[in-house]
Every structure is written in structure tokens, then in C-alpha cells.
Amino acid sequence: MADEMVLRAQSWLNTAYRGKLGTDPLVENGVTSWKVMFALTRALQYELGIATLSDTFGPTTLNTLQSKYPALNSSTVPNKNVASIIQAALYCKGYDGGSFDGTYNSRVSASVAKLKQDMGVDSTYPGDTLVPKVFKGLLNMDAYVTVNGGSENIRAVQRWLNGSYVNRRDFYIIPADGHHSRDVAKSMLFAVQYELGMADGTANGVFGPGTQSGLKSHTVSTGSSGTWVRLFSGGMVLNQRPASFTSTFTDSLAYAVSAFQSFVNLPVTGTGNFSTWASLLVSYGDQSRNGEACDGITLITPARAATLKAQGIQYVGRYLTNPVPPKDDKDPLRHKAIQPGELQTIAASGLRCFPIYQTFGRDASDFSYPLGRAAGQSAINAALDHGFRTGTRIFFAVDFDALDEDVSGSVLPHFKGIKDAIADDGNRFGIGVYGPRNVCTRVGEAGHATASFVSDMSSGFSGNFGYPMPENWAYDQIVTRTVGSGDGAINIDVNIASGRDIGQASFDAPRTPRPDTNLLPSVIGAMRTDVGKYMESIGFPNDGGIRTYGNETCFNRVVVEWDTVITQLAYKYKMRKALIQTACYWEMRHIDAADLAADVRVAAQFQTGLGFADSSTGIAQMFGKTAVLAWNYAIQNGFTTGTIRNVQSDKDKFEVWDDLRNEDYFAIQSVPLVHLWNAGGAPGNSPTEKVMRPMSLDYTESEIYQILRRYQGTEDSVAVEHAKKRLALYQVMEKYNSISRNV
């Protein structure tokens, strides 16, 4: 909501500092934002005489302010501009800056005093004087009153930390908004280090060896009192445990501690021992713990299984797929995916296995509803290939530091896609989520996962730092460790297990890779329905909408009518049928009136002697030049036979184009040849592509994605976006092809 005084502040900044701050003028909309706070920071730096202006209120700004104006008030404010900066900042923070008159008036004095009280530093900095660290806290977007349902209990901890440690060199005022956060978590570590006696410059807010060693001699228990109990109870409050912020360790606090220890699977003592301190202060907790679970990228051999058993491990997490083919026999990722016979080794050794599905998932662009649909169906297919039985929970990975907006805009839609794919398959498999605490919590609360595998080892992730353990946690990843020796040596991520998920101890026989067959008549109806549901979910209605052909028409004409031909082509060229089905279906589903009009125009132009203006045509929407290049490549490399065409000849290109337009059989024949040509680097095209390994039935998901992307064109945004959606369609097609070939 626009505020009149914020609007006046924006207007004043634009007028007073026009061309002086090194940034564009502010949008004058009356809304507080980081851009406004950055402009105020730059304005202050300008008034301080700092040569290089910055959005950051860093050490240079703080030290210069401390040197020139260590205590600003009505008597010491140097000029009207500095006073106006203070007034504008107060407006933006929601405090009364008085009349915007460039003075440190009585209303400014009252607001500064109230600001310090809200921060919790009024005892440290009494009165109405604005000191540098408070000024720094004024020029940001932190709140010092509860907002968005914040907890007064958490706010009490925040205010106490500010008041107790603000005079230490590296401690800066934290929010007092009732919400735990990364800055608050780090301030707790600073406070612990200060109480351990660490000097400024040594204390660094990191849970390092010195901090850990010191905490081991500061166990608190019933009857303890003082600052250490304050810090410990503050940690309980920040982790959203039902405890009071207190300086006395009472029976009720001991009860709450016991409940917390039970929740995170620590020995239940009711005391604030080192392991409990560690779990309250950092996501990974006490890394010396042994876990009952592990995960890793190493093949489980009988010798390694024996090592794991000796370590007390019961549950082993292994990956369903490896998205990237191994470079050679020494590639450390060559065994990332479950290997043939491995699940039988795990079961025979008395271990249990929980499956993990991860392709890349390294930033928000890898997550969307279509990609979630693709991930869900791909995981189903892979789980069945390996022999996982109905009831297995698959953990889908979010392996990056997802900010809250990433979770809302990308991760949650992705998991909705996974959930829909699993539901369309009859809910044979359960859904888990692997990722930082905030990701796991939000995916679970949205109803998209029933258990969490928490990447707590990544303690620096913003989604871990300052967030409590998800209530539905099953595995807690805390440290990487090499265990065993000789043939039994294995590098693992150690996981604490809650018992919420116990993996599987018995498996069906794995499905061996085999060529595709004709679709079973019994699956065609379900396949048609699933394809239609997916296309509807990404905005393609069954009736065609603005396109010429609807979902059912495309399915019948491509998948059903040409099933035998597509099966034969896939067998001949050693590729999955779904690659041919997906390309043809997708392209036909996108045909619209403009495409049909272009066909007429191109044909008429050539037939009247005006030359050949190539365009995509036919049910495979292929260019004449592309088909000529693909056929030539296939003939020259022995994939097929035929006549080499001149790619420079309009006549040759038009003849091929005309066949693509009018003969479905020729168009479908050409699709696998384009795939082979693209795998070979698309020679003759501009730009060419990187040569892939020869077409194979065991292409990884990243290779399938590349083939689908290359069919559309270069690595532009449209081709990439369409390829992600095609990948999900591919997985739906592959689901039913897999059923048919494995009967």
C-alpha cells in the first residue's frame, strides 16, 4: 500500500541527489523497498564524503560514520540532508519522521528512542541519540516489531541478543520480528562464542572446533541458571519447541528438551548436553554421531555391505538413475545409479534400500510442473525396472539452495507434477522429498510429500540456516565419512533415521532392457487418457483449442495408426519408440491455421517458379532442408538406403518437403533419422551440435532431453522450454511402451 510520506521521501531523493548516487532514479510509488533503502544508504555515503558509493552499509560506511558522527541528535546532526535521510528512513520503517523539514525534531527524537526500544538496545544506547549501528539497522528492510504472525517468544530472544551483544565489534542488530532466520541463527553462534571468551576477530559465527570444544564443558540441566541457560532456552525457542525463554533451567524446560531429543533422535537425557546444543545451533548437529542410514554413489558389494552392517547401518539410499552417462570406467559417478544385482546384494546382507530420484536439480530452472510430471513418470519407470515393489517411497531431490520464492514459484509446482504423475499411475509409489529444511517443510505442508530426507549437511543453505527440522523427517543427512578398509571401504553420507521410512528389503526381479514391441491393446485406452491429461495440464485442451488437431486426434493418428511402423523403426535404429512418438505427437499437436496457410504458400511459390521458401510441414513439422540432411547422413552412415539429395537444390528440398507434407509414412520414417543425425552432431546444420554417443536403448534422461531439444532446434529459450515439456510427454509414452515390452 502506498504511503504519502514514503512517496515524499522518494521524490526528495530523486531531486536532492539527481545524478549523484550512480543509480537510476527511484520509482515514485510510495512503497518501501530495498531500492529505496539502497538509495538512502548511498545518500548517506555521499554526505559522509565516501568516494565509491555502494548499496551496502559495510565497514567503510560504519567506520566513517563512527569517526565523523558517532552520536547524531538535534545538536549534532551536521546538515539538513543528513536529517532528511534519517526522517526518510523512519518513514520507510513505519515510524514518525515528523514534518519532512530536514531537522532532527522532537518527533524524530521520539521515534529514534522507540526504534531502539523495539530493537532491544534501549538500555545499551539510552535516549534519543542515533548511533552508527542503529543507523545501519535503520537503513535495511528488517522489522523490529512482530510481522506476518511472528512469535513474541522469538522476538524476546532477538531483542535480548541485540541488547546483550550489540557493543561487540562484529555483532550487528538483527531483526526483532518474531521469525527465526539465517541472521538470527548466526547471531546465536556469535553469542555462544562471546560467552566462551572469544575475542573480537576470533569470534566469527561459525560452528568450528573451538566453539564445539567450548560447548562440551557447558552442559546445562535442571537447577542451572544464568546466561548459558538463556542461550540454551533461546535455541529451543528459535527451533520452535514449546519452551519459555528463561535464565533458569526448570522441570518444564527439561521436559521440553526430552521431547526435542526424542524428535531429532538423540539420547533422551533432558539436559542441554553438547549433542543437543549442536542440534539447536546448526542443521547438521553433532557430526560425530553414527546413523542408522546412509546414501551414496558407490556400488554396494558384499564386502561394502558387511562394512555398513558393522557400522550399525540398516537403510541405504541409492539413486534410481544417473542422468549423465559415465565418461569411462574410472568416472567416480559410473555407479551412481543402482547396478544390476545390487539390490539383491543389499537384501541378502540384511540391509534395506530407499530409492532417490535426481537428474540435475541444481537451480530453479530445473523445476516446473511439466518437469515434475516427467520426473514422476521417469522415477516410476526406473523403480519398476530395478524391481522396487508397490508401497516404496521415492525421494525426489531438490539439491540447491532454494530461496522461498523459488519454492513457491518452481519447487511446489514441480512436486504437484510429481504427485499427479504418481496418482495417474495408481499411487503405486509414495513420494518423499530430499532437500533443505524449508523446502521439505513446505512441500510436505502442501501435501505433495509424506516424508523428508533433509540435506542438513549443507548447513550454509539459506533453507537450512534458521529453519526447524521438518515434522515429517525420515532421514537427516549430517556428514560425509569413509568407513571400512580394503575391498570393504566405502564413502557415504551418514544419515540419522527417524523410522518414518524404512526402505525395502525385498525386490522383484529387475526388468532387463529389451527392444520395444507393439502396444498391448489393453493399454491403449489408458495411454490415450494419460497423454490427454498431461497435455491438458500444460494448456492443450482435448478439443484442440487454437490448434488444428485435438489431443485424441493426434494420439490416434500418430500413436495408434502408425504403431507397427514406429515399432519397426525403433527396432531398426536401436532407439526407444517414445522418441519417435513424442516428436510426432508434439509437432502434430502444435499445428495451427498459420502452419497450414504457410504450406499452401510455399507450394504455390515453388510451383510458379519463385523458388523454395522452406518451412516446417506435415505431421512431424519438419523442414525440407532438415529432412535432406538427416536422410543424407543416415544413408552415408549405413543406417538406411536411398538416394543422396543436394541440400543446395531447391528442387531436391521441395520434393522432400512435399513428401513430408503429404505422406505421413515418409514423415514418420524421417523422424528417427533426424534423431540419429542430431545425435551425430547435426552435420551440415548451422550451428552444429556436440556429437553424442551412438543411439542406444539405455540413453540417460539427459541424452533423451538433448535428442528432444535438438529436434526443435538450437539451445534457445523456446527449444529448451518445449524440450522440458516434451520430456514429460516422453515419460508418459515410455510408461506404456515399457508395460507392453515387459509382458
N, C-alpha and C positions, 0 to 999 in steps of 0.2 A: 504494500500500500504506500502510495506517495505521501511524503511528509513535507510540509511547506518549508520548514527550517533546513532540512537536508537539501531541498531544491535551492534555497538561498546560498547554502554552503557550496554547492556545485557551481552555481553561477559566479560566486565570488572567486573561487579557484580559477575558473576559466578566464576571468577578467584580470585578476591580480597577477597571474603567472603565465599569461599568454606567451607561448614560445620559449618559456624559461625552464620547463620541467623535463623536456626531452620526450614527451609523450603526446598523444593526440588529446584534444580537448575532451572533457567528460561529457557524456550524455546527460543532459539536464532533465532528469525524470523524478527527482525526489526520493529515490530508492538508495539506501545504503548498500555498498558492495565493496569487494576487495579493490576494485579500481579506484573508488573514492578514497579508501584508506591509503592506497599506494600514492595517490596524488598528494594527500596530506603529508605523508612521510617525505616525499620529495620536496614539498614546500618547506617543511621544517629543515631539511638538509640545506636547501638554498639559503634560508635565513641564517643557518649556522656557518655558512661560508664553505661548505664541503664542495670540492670541485666536481667530483664524479657522483652524480645523483643515481639513486637506486630505489627499487621498490622495497628493499629490505631494511628494516630498522636493526642493523647489525652493530658489531663492536665499534666501528668508526663513528656512527651516529651517536651511540650511547656514550662513548668516551668524550666526544666533542661536546655533547650536551652537558655531561658531568663537569667538564672543565669550564665551560662558559656560563652555564645557568643551572647550578646544582639544586636550586630551590626556587621555583617560579611561584610568584604570588602577585598580589596587587601592587607591591612595592618594587618587585624585581623584574617583572615582565619587560623585555627590552624595547618592544615596539608594538604597534597596532597589528602588524601582520602575524607575529607570534601569538598574540592574544586571540586573533581571529582564528588561527589554526586550532587553538585549544577549544574555542567556542564551537567551531565546526565539528571537531571530533566528538565533543559532548553531544551535539545534536545527533550525530550518526550513531552514537551508543545508546541513544534514548534518554539522555539526561538533559536538564535545562541549561542551555548555554547563555541564557539571558537575551537581552536585545543584541542583535548582531552588530555590535558597535566598536569592536576592536579593543575592548577593555576587559580586565580581569575583575569584573564587577562582583557584587555580593552574591548574585545568583550563581556565577561561575564558582565562587569560593564554596558555596554550599554544595554544589554538585560534585566538586572535586573531593570534598570531605565524604560525601555519600558514596562516591565511586570507591574510595579507599576502604570504607566500611564494607561495601559489597565484596570487594576483593579479599578482605580479611587482613589487610595490612594497616588498619587504622591505629592499632597500638604501636606498631613499629614506626609508622610515619603519621603522627598525630597532626591535627589541624587541617588547614586548607591549602597547604603548600603542595605543588605538583613537582615531584622528584622524578629523575630520569627513568627509573624502572616502571613507575606508574604511568609516565608519559608513553613509554613503549607499549604497555598494556592497553593504553587508550587508543593507539593507532593500529588496531587489528580488529578482526571480526569476532573475537572471543566475547562471550557473555559472562556477566558476573552476578546474574540472578538466574533462578531456575527457568529453563525454557523447554518447550516440547515434552512436557511430562517428566522433567528432571527430578531426581531424588534429593530431598533436603538432607538426607543422611550422607549421600555422596558429596553434596555441596559443603557440608560441615567439614569433611575430610579435606576438600580442596582449599577452603578458607584457612584451615589450620596449617596446612603445608605452606601456603603463601605467607602467613604471618610468622611462622617459625623459621623459615629459611630464606626469605627474600633478600636478606643482607649478605648472603653468601655470593661470591663473585659470579658463579655460573648458574645460579638459580634465578629463573625469570618467572614472573607472575603467570600462573596457569589459569584457565577458565574456572569460574565458580558457578557452573551452570547445571550441576546435578547429574552430569554424564561422564562416565569414565572414557578415557581417550588415550591416544599414544603419548601426548604431552604429560598427562596426569600420571601415567604409568612410569614414565621416565623420571618425573619429579619424585616419585616414591623411592626409586633407586638412589637418586641424589640424597634424599633424606636419610636413608639407611647408611649410606657412605659417610655422610657428615656425622651421624651418631657413632659410627665406628672410629671416628677421629681422623678421617682422611682430610688432607689439606686441600684448599682451592688449587685447581690444576691437576690434582691427583684424582679427586672425585670426578667421575665422568658419566654417570648414569648408565653404566654398562655392568651387567651381572657377571663380572670377571672373577678370577681366582681369589683376589684379595677380599672382595665382597663376600664370596661364598665361605671363605675361611673364617671371616669375622662373624658371620651369622651363626656358624656352628657352635659358637660359645654364647649365643643369646637366645636360648630356648626360654619361652615364657609359658607359664602354666597357672592353674588356679591359685590365687593369692598373690601373683606377681602384680606389680604396679609401676607406673611411670611411663616415660617416653617410648620405651620398646613395646609396651602393651598398646600404646596409642598407635604406633606404626603397624603393629600386627592386626589390631582390630580394624584399622583403616584399610588394610589389604583385604580383610574379609568383606568389608562394606563395598569396596570397589569391585570385588568379584561377585557382587550381588547375592551374598549369603545373608541369612536372617540374623544379623548381629548388630549390636549397638557400637557406635564409635565411642570408645571409653579408654580410660587410663588404668582401669582395674580389671584383672582377669577373673571374671566371675564364673559361677557354675553354669550360667546360661551361655556365656561365651564358650566354655569348654564343650557344652552340648552341641553348639553350632559348629565348632571345629571338628568334632567327631563326625558330624553329618557331612561336612565338606570332605574330610579324609576318605570317608566311605564312598562318596560320589566320584572322587578322582582316583579311587583305588589305591590309596595309601594305607599303611598300617594305622588302625584306629587307636589313637592314644589320647585324644582330647587335649593335646598340648601343642604349643607352637614350636615344634622342632624344625631342624633345617629343611627336611623334605617338604614340610608344609609351608614354611617361608618361601621356598623356591617355587612351589606351585602357585602361590599368591602373587609373586613378583614377576615371573617370566612364563611364557607359554609352555616352554619345554620342561620346566620344573627341575627336579633333581636328575641330572643325566647319568648318575651312577647307578640308577635303578635298573634292574633286569625286567624285561617284559615277557609276557606270555605269547606275544605275537611279533611277527617281523614281516617286512616286504623287501623286495629287491629285484634285480635284473639278472641274477645269476641262476643258471640251471641247477635244480636240486637233484644231486646224485645221491645214491645210498650213503656214501661217506659224509656228504654235507648234511643229509637228513639226520644222521646219527649225531653230528655236531649240534644241530638245532635242538634235538631231543635232550642232549646233555646240558644245554643252556636253559632248559625249562620251557622252551617254546612249544606251543601247541598249534598255533594258527599261522599259516604262511600266505602272504598276499603275493599273487603273481599276475602278470599282465596278459590279457586276452589276445592282444595284437601288438605288433611292432610296426608303427606307421612308416618307418624308413627301412628299406632293405639293407642288410649289413654290407659293408664295403668289402670285407674279406673275412677269413677265418680268425683274424686277430681283433676284429672290431669288438670292443667291450659291450656293445649293445646287441651282439649277434644272438644272444639267448634271452633278450628282454621278454619276448613272448614265451608262453608255455610251450615246451618242446614235446615231440612225440614220446610217449611213455612216462613223462614226468609226473603227471597226476597219479599214475599207478604207483610210482616210487614213493610219492608223498603219502598215499593211503597205506601202502604196505609198511611204512615206517611209523605208523600210528599218528601221523600229523593230519591236520585238516587244512584246506585251501580256500581262501576267499578271493574271488576274481576282481581285477581292477581294469577299467577301460580308460585308456588315454591315447589320443592321437597326438595333438600338439598342445592346445590349450594354454598357450603362453601369453596371450593378451586378449582383450575384449573382442577383437575382430574374429576370434575363433569360436565365438559363442553367439548363437541366434536360434530362433525356433526351428528353421529348416535344418541347421546343423545338429540340433538336438534330436530331431527326428532321425537324421542319418546315424547319429551316434547310438541311439536306442536300438535301431534295427541292426546296425553293424555288430553291436555287442551281443544281441540275441543270436545272430548267425554264428559269431565266433564262439559263444558259450556252448551252443549245440555242437559245433564242430569238435570242441575239446571234450565233450561228454558231460558237461555240468547238467544237473538234474533240475526239474521243476522245484521251485522254492528257494533256489540260490539267490542271494542278494549280490548284485553287481555294483561296485563302487565306481562312479564316474568322476573323473578328475578335473579339478579347476586349479591348475598349477601355476598361478601367477598372483601378484599382489592386487587383487581386485578391490578397487575403491567402491564405496557404497553405491555410487551412480552406475558403476559397471555391473554391479549385482542386479540393480533394478532394470537397467536397460538391455543387458545382454545375458547374464547368467540365469536369471529366473525364466525368461522366455526359452532359453536353451533346455532347462530342465522340464519345462512344460512340454517341449517337444519330445524329450526322452520319455516322460510319463505317458504321453499319447501313443508313442510307438509301442511301449510295453503293454499298454491297455489294449491296443489293436491286435496284439499277439496273444491276448487272453490272460495277461498278467501271470505268465509262467515264471517270470523272474521278478525279484524285488529290486528296489532302487536305493542305493546309498550314494553319498556324496563325499568326495575327497577334496579338501581344500582348507583355507584359513578359517578361523572360528566364525567370523562374521558371515562368510559365505555359507558355511554349514548350517548355522543357526537360521539364516533367512530362507535357505532352500527348504529346510525342514519345516519352518513355520508356514511356508507357502503350501505345504502338503505335497511337495514333489520328491521327498526322500524320507525314508523311515529310520535311517541310521547315518552317522557321520564318522568318517575316517579323517581325523584332524591333523593337518600338517603343522603341528606345533613346533617342529624343529626349525621352521622358518620364523624365528621369533621377531625378526625385523619387519615382517609384513605388517602393514597398517591394519589388515584384517585380523591380526592376532594380538598386536600390542594394544592392550586396554580393553579387550573383549573377554567375557567369561567363557568357560568351557560350554559347548552346546549341551543341552539337556539330553539329547539322544546320541551321545558319543558312543561309538563301539570300539574304535582303535585310536590311540593317541601316539603319534609319531614323535619321538623325543631325541634320538641321537643315531648317528651312523657309527657302526662298530664292525671290526673284523674279528671273527671268532673262529676257533678251531685251528688246526695246523695240517700241513701236508695236503693230501687229497681232500681232507675234510674242511679246509679253510674256506671261509665264505664271508663276503662283505654284505652286511644287512643294515636296514633301517630298523632300529628297535622300537617296538610299539607296545604301549600298555593296553591291555584288553579289559573291557568292562563286562564282557559276557553278553552284550546285546546282540552280537553277531558271532557265530561260531563256525562259519565257513561250511565246507562239505568234506565228508570223509569217504564217500563212495561215489563212483562216477560210471556213467555209461561208456560203452566203447566209443572212442573218437571216430568221427566221420572222416574217411580218407578222401583227399582231393580227387575228384573224378570229373570227366567232361560232362557238360550239360546234356540233358535229354529233352524230348518233347515235354511240354507241360502236362501234368496229370489233369484229365478233365475235371476231376473233383476239386482242384484248387483254383480253377479259372474264375469262378464267381467271387470267391473271397479275395483273389488278387485284384480283380476289377474294382471291388469295393474299396480295398485299401489304397490303391492308386488314386481313385477318385477322392477319397477322404484327405489324402495328403495334398493333392492339388487344390482342393477347396481351402485347406488350411493356409495356403500361401497365396490365396487370392484368385484362383481359377475356378469359377463356378462350373457345376456339371453341365449347364446348358451352353457353355462356350463364352457367354458374356460378350465382350467386344471382339473376341476372336471368332474365326470361321467355324472351327470344329470344337465340340464339347469333349469332356473327359472320356465318356463311354465310346464315342465315335472313334477317337484316337486309339483307345485301347483295343477295340475290336479290329480296327483296320491294320494296326501295327502288330500288336502282341498276339492276337488270336489268328487272324488270317494268314500271317506270314510266319507262324511259329516253327513249322518244319524247316523252312528255308533258313531262318535265323539260327536254328539248332545246327543245321549242316554247316553254315558259315562259321559259327563259333567253334565247332569241332575242327574244321579245316585250318583255321588260323590260330588255334590254341588260345582263345580268349573266352571270357565269360559272356554268356548270352545277354546279360543285363547291360553290358556296354553298348551293344547294338540296339537293344530295346529302348534303353534310356535316351540315346541320341535321337532315334527316330521319333519316339513318342513326344519328347520335349519340343523338338523342332516343329512337328505337325501341330502340336497344341498351341504354338505361338503364331501360326499363320493367320493373317488378317486380310481385310479387303485391300489394303495398300500393297501387300505382297502379291496378291492375285492380279491387281492392276499393273504392277511392275512386270509380271510375267508377260502380259499381253503387249506391253510397251516394248520390252526387249525383243520379243519375237517379231513384232511389226517392223521395228527399226532395222533388224538384220535382213529381213525378207525384202525390204525396199532399198537395200544397198547402202544403208547409212552406217554400217559397222556393227560391232557386237559390244554392247554395254553390259558387262557381266553383272549378275545379281544372284542372290540365293533363291533356289527354286525347289519345287517338289516336296514330297512328304519329309525328306531329310534336310530340306532347306540348305542345299549345298551350292556353292559357286561352281561354274563350269571350269574355271582355272584350277580350283582345288581338286576337283574330280580328275582332271587330266594329270595333274602332278601325282596324285595318290595312285592312280592306275599305272602310270609310268613307273613309279617307284616299286609297286608290287610286282610288275612284270619283270623289271630289271633285277629284282632280288629273288625271283623264283617263287613268289607266293602264289602267283596265278599266271595265266597265259592271256595273250591278246595282242593288239596292235599298239605300238608306241605312237602317241599323238604329239604333234608340235604345239607346245604351250604358247608359242608366239602367233599361231594361226587362229584368226577369228573363226574361220570355218570349222576347224577341229574343236575349238572350245564351244562353239554354238551347237554342234552336233551332239556333243556330250551333254551340254546344258539341256538341250531339247529332250534327250532321253531321260535325264533326271526329272524333268518336269512331267513327262507323260507316262513314264513306266515305273511303277512302284518297285517292281522286281529289280530293275537296274539301280534305282536309288538305294534300296536296302543292300544290294550287293556292294555298293560303293562305300557304305558306312564303315565296315571293318577295315577296308583298305585305307581309308582316311586315318583310322586309329593306328594302323601299322606304320603309315607314313609319318604321323605325328610322333610315335614312339621312336622312329628313326631320326628325329630332329627336324622334320618338315623340310627336306632339302628342296631348293628352288623357290621357297617362300621367302618373304621378307617381312619381319625378321625371322631367321631360323630359330629353332628351339634346341635346347640341350638334348643330346641323344640319351634315351632311356635304355634300360636293359631290355632284351627281347621280350615280346609279348608272352605272358605266362598265366596259367590258371591261378598261380599263387601271388599275383600282383597285390602289393600292400595298399592300404587305403590312400596313402599319399600318391601312389602311382595311378590308382584309379581316378583320383581327383585330377591329376595332371592330364590324363587322357580326355576326361570330360571337359576340362577347361580349354585344352588345345583345340578341341573340335569347334569351339565357338570362335577362337581367335587368340590374340596376344594377351599378355598379362595386364589388360586394362581393367578398370573397376567393374565394368559391366560383365565381362567374361568371368572375372573372379566371383562376382556375386551370383551369377547364374550357375556357375560350376558348383558352388556350395549347395544350391537348391537341387541341382541335378544329382548331387551325391546322395541326398536323402532319397530321391526317386530311385536311384540305382539300388540302394539297400532294400527298398520295398520289392523291387523286381527280383533281386537276388534271393530274398526270403523264399519266394515261391519256386524259383528255379532250383534252389537248394533242396527244398522238400521233394521236388519231382525227381531229382537225380539221385537222392539218397533212399528212395523206397527199396 
